[in-house]
Amino acid sequence: MRLQDRVCLITGAGKGIGAAAAKVFAMEGAFVEIGDVDKDSAQRTAEAIQSANGQAAWQQVDVTDEDSVATWKQQVLEKHKHVDVLFNNAGISAVGVLHEVSRELWDRVLAVNLTGVYLVSKAFIPVMMKQHRGVIINMSSCIAESGLLRRAAYAATKGAVLSMTKSMQVDYAPYGIRVNALLPGTILTPFVEDYLQHSYDDPSAALAQLKQRQLGGELGTPEDVAYAALYLASDESKYVLGSGLVVDGGVTAGKPF
């Protein structure tokens, strides 16, 4: 029970990696506070945890809205009085070469993927500073360290998150706060499945092409990243500070041909 009695906040926990992490954290003894802009998916994740005898609560949270984040903070602290882990997982993707990306899409991706991390961290870091302990996990991507076709806006945010993570660690290490980032590769989440279905005439062929980028020949699962998040959240990683943990099936290590 690596997270016994710890309060863990996860944004974007209604589906995919966030939902998987919420379930893994709860299985390890945490009380998981689930925040997601999609209230129905947030509720489903919480109920799934509760039905497995875990502890969880949910709240509709828009990470781009400072008032929404403040409301979540108030509700969390009224129940728990402390926060042990913050997993800034919420994010969206964007497809297109830079000159084809609309200003509206550019602003939206930055708002969710970068400003969202800023706003939620800004809200809860003072709590961790006061208690002189805490763990923050920021969701970056292996794209922060390598290029990927038609992902300029997404890459910009994930590179910024990785850099921000390192600076946050320098600032908050004196307060006993650890800040690290996760850098996943292509993970077979509901988002990726939907993207394949609606963006290609032959989704199966597109999936096969994605698999060819992986040294192991398969895409990752949300659980693969969830267990990496568990490591960063637990005391097992107490000497890991300001790092980017790559979970990408070998994409950044090299090509399988």
C-alpha positions in Angstrom: 0.0 0.0 0.0 2.4 2.6 -1.3 0.0 5.5 -1.0 -1.8 4.5 2.2 -4.0 7.4 3.6 -2.6 9.9 1.1 -4.7 12.4 -0.7 -4.0 12.4 -4.4 -5.5 14.8 -6.9 -5.6 13.9 -10.5 -6.9 16.2 -13.3 -8.3 14.7 -16.5 -9.1 11.5 -14.5 -12.3 10.7 -16.3 -10.7 8.6 -19.0 -7.5 7.2 -20.3 -4.3 7.6 -18.4 -5.9 9.7 -15.7 -8.6 7.2 -15.0 -6.1 4.3 -14.9 -3.9 6.3 -12.5 -6.8 7.0 -10.2 -7.6 3.3 -10.0 -4.0 2.3 -9.4 -3.6 5.1 -6.7 -6.8 4.0 -4.9 -5.6 0.3 -5.1 -2.5 1.4 -3.3 -4.5 3.0 -0.4 -4.9 6.6 -1.6 -8.0 8.8 -1.3 -8.3 10.0 -4.9 -9.8 13.3 -5.8 -10.9 13.2 -9.4 -11.1 16.4 -11.4 -12.4 16.5 -15.0 -14.2 18.9 -17.2 -16.5 16.0 -18.2 -18.5 15.4 -15.1 -20.0 12.1 -16.3 -16.7 10.4 -16.9 -15.3 11.8 -13.6 -18.3 10.3 -11.8 -17.8 6.9 -13.6 -14.2 6.7 -12.5 -15.0 7.6 -8.9 -17.8 5.0 -8.9 -15.6 2.3 -10.3 -13.1 2.9 -7.6 -15.8 2.9 -4.9 -17.2 -0.3 -6.2 -13.8 -1.9 -5.8 -13.7 -0.7 -2.1 -11.5 2.2 -2.9 -11.8 5.8 -1.8 -12.6 8.5 -4.3 -14.6 11.6 -4.9 -15.1 13.6 -8.1 -15.7 17.2 -9.1 -16.2 18.9 -12.4 -13.1 21.0 -12.9 -12.0 23.1 -15.9 -8.3 23.5 -15.5 -8.3 26.6 -17.7 -10.7 28.4 -15.4 -9.2 29.8 -12.2 -12.5 30.1 -10.4 -13.3 26.4 -11.2 -9.9 25.4 -9.8 -10.4 27.5 -6.7 -13.8 25.8 -6.0 -12.1 22.4 -6.3 -9.4 23.5 -3.9 -11.9 24.7 -1.3 -13.9 21.4 -1.5 -10.7 19.3 -1.2 -9.4 21.1 1.8 -12.7 21.1 3.6 -12.6 17.3 3.5 -8.9 16.6 3.9 -7.0 19.6 5.3 -3.9 18.4 3.3 -2.8 17.3 -0.1 -0.1 14.8 -0.7 0.1 14.3 -4.5 -1.0 16.4 -7.4 -1.0 14.8 -10.9 -1.5 17.4 -13.6 -2.7 15.0 -16.2 -5.4 16.9 -18.1 -4.5 17.6 -21.7 -5.7 17.7 -25.3 -4.0 17.1 -28.6 -3.8 19.1 -31.8 -3.0 17.9 -35.3 -1.5 20.1 -38.0 1.7 21.7 -39.3 2.3 25.1 -37.7 1.1 27.3 -40.5 -2.2 25.3 -40.7 -3.0 25.5 -37.0 -5.7 28.1 -36.3 -5.2 30.7 -33.6 -8.3 29.3 -31.9 -6.8 25.8 -31.7 -3.3 27.1 -30.7 -4.8 29.1 -27.8 -7.0 26.2 -26.7 -4.1 23.7 -26.6 -1.9 26.1 -24.6 -4.8 26.9 -22.2 -5.4 23.3 -21.3 -1.9 21.7 -21.6 0.2 24.5 -20.2 -1.9 27.2 -18.4 -4.0 24.4 -16.8 -0.8 23.0 -15.2 0.0 26.5 -14.0 -3.4 27.2 -12.5 -3.8 24.0 -10.7 -0.3 24.0 -9.4 -0.6 27.6 -8.3 -3.7 26.7 -6.3 -2.3 23.7 -4.4 1.5 24.5 -4.1 0.9 26.9 -1.1 -0.8 24.0 0.7 2.2 21.8 0.1 4.6 24.6 1.1 2.8 25.0 4.4 2.8 21.3 5.3 6.4 21.1 4.0 5.9 18.0 1.8 4.2 17.0 -1.4 4.6 15.5 -4.8 3.7 17.0 -8.1 3.6 15.0 -11.4 3.2 17.0 -14.6 2.2 15.3 -17.9 4.7 16.0 -20.6 5.3 13.8 -23.6 8.2 12.1 -25.4 7.5 14.6 -28.1 9.2 17.1 -25.8 12.5 15.4 -26.8 11.8 14.4 -30.4 9.9 15.7 -33.3 6.6 14.2 -34.6 4.8 14.9 -37.8 2.0 17.5 -37.7 2.1 18.1 -33.9 3.7 21.6 -33.6 1.2 23.1 -31.1 1.0 19.9 -28.9 4.8 19.7 -28.9 5.2 23.3 -27.9 3.1 22.7 -24.8 4.7 19.5 -23.8 8.2 20.9 -24.2 7.2 23.8 -22.0 5.7 21.5 -19.3 9.0 19.7 -19.1 11.0 22.9 -18.8 8.5 24.3 -16.2 8.8 21.1 -14.2 12.6 21.5 -13.8 12.2 25.1 -12.7 9.4 24.3 -10.3 11.7 21.7 -8.7 14.4 24.2 -8.1 12.0 26.6 -6.6 10.1 24.2 -4.3 12.8 21.7 -3.3 13.5 23.7 -0.1 9.8 23.1 0.9 10.1 19.3 0.7 8.1 19.2 -2.6 9.2 16.9 -5.4 8.3 17.8 -9.0 8.7 15.4 -11.9 7.2 14.9 -15.3 6.0 11.9 -17.3 6.9 11.6 -20.9 4.7 8.9 -22.5 4.8 7.8 -26.1 1.7 6.8 -28.1 -0.7 5.3 -25.6 -3.8 3.5 -26.7 -6.3 5.7 -25.0 -9.9 6.4 -26.0 -8.6 9.6 -27.6 -6.2 7.8 -29.8 -8.8 5.1 -30.7 -11.2 7.9 -31.7 -8.5 9.7 -33.7 -7.7 6.6 -35.6 -11.4 5.9 -36.4 -12.1 9.4 -37.7 -8.9 10.5 -39.3 -8.0 7.5 -41.5 -9.9 5.6 -44.2 -8.2 2.4 -42.9 -7.9 2.7 -39.0 -6.3 -0.8 -38.8 -3.5 0.1 -41.2 -3.0 3.4 -39.3 -2.7 1.5 -36.1 -0.2 -0.9 -37.6 1.9 2.0 -38.8 1.9 3.5 -35.3 3.0 0.2 -33.8 6.0 0.2 -36.2 7.4 3.2 -34.3 7.6 1.1 -31.1 10.7 -1.0 -30.5 8.5 -3.5 -28.8 6.0 -3.5 -31.7 3.0 -2.5 -29.5 1.4 0.7 -28.3 1.4 1.4 -24.6 -1.6 1.1 -22.3 -2.9 3.7 -19.9 -1.9 1.3 -17.1 1.7 1.4 -18.3 1.8 5.1 -17.6 -0.3 4.8 -14.4 2.3 2.6 -12.8 5.0 5.0 -13.7 3.0 7.8 -12.1 2.6 5.5 -9.0 6.4 5.3 -8.8 6.8 9.0 -8.9 4.0 9.5 -6.3 5.4 7.1 -3.9 8.3 7.2 -1.5 10.2 4.8 -3.7 11.2 7.8 -5.9 12.2 10.0 -3.0 15.5 10.8 -4.6 14.0 11.6 -8.0 13.7 15.4 -8.4 13.1 17.5 -11.5 13.2 14.5 -13.8 11.3 13.5 -16.9 10.4 9.8 -16.8 10.1 8.4 -20.4 7.5 5.7 -20.9 7.4 5.5 -24.7 8.1 1.9 -25.8 11.5 2.9 -27.1 10.3 5.6 -29.6 13.0 8.1 -28.5 15.7 5.4 -28.2 15.7 4.6 -31.9 13.8 3.1 -34.9 13.2 -0.7 -35.1 14.6 -0.8 -38.7 
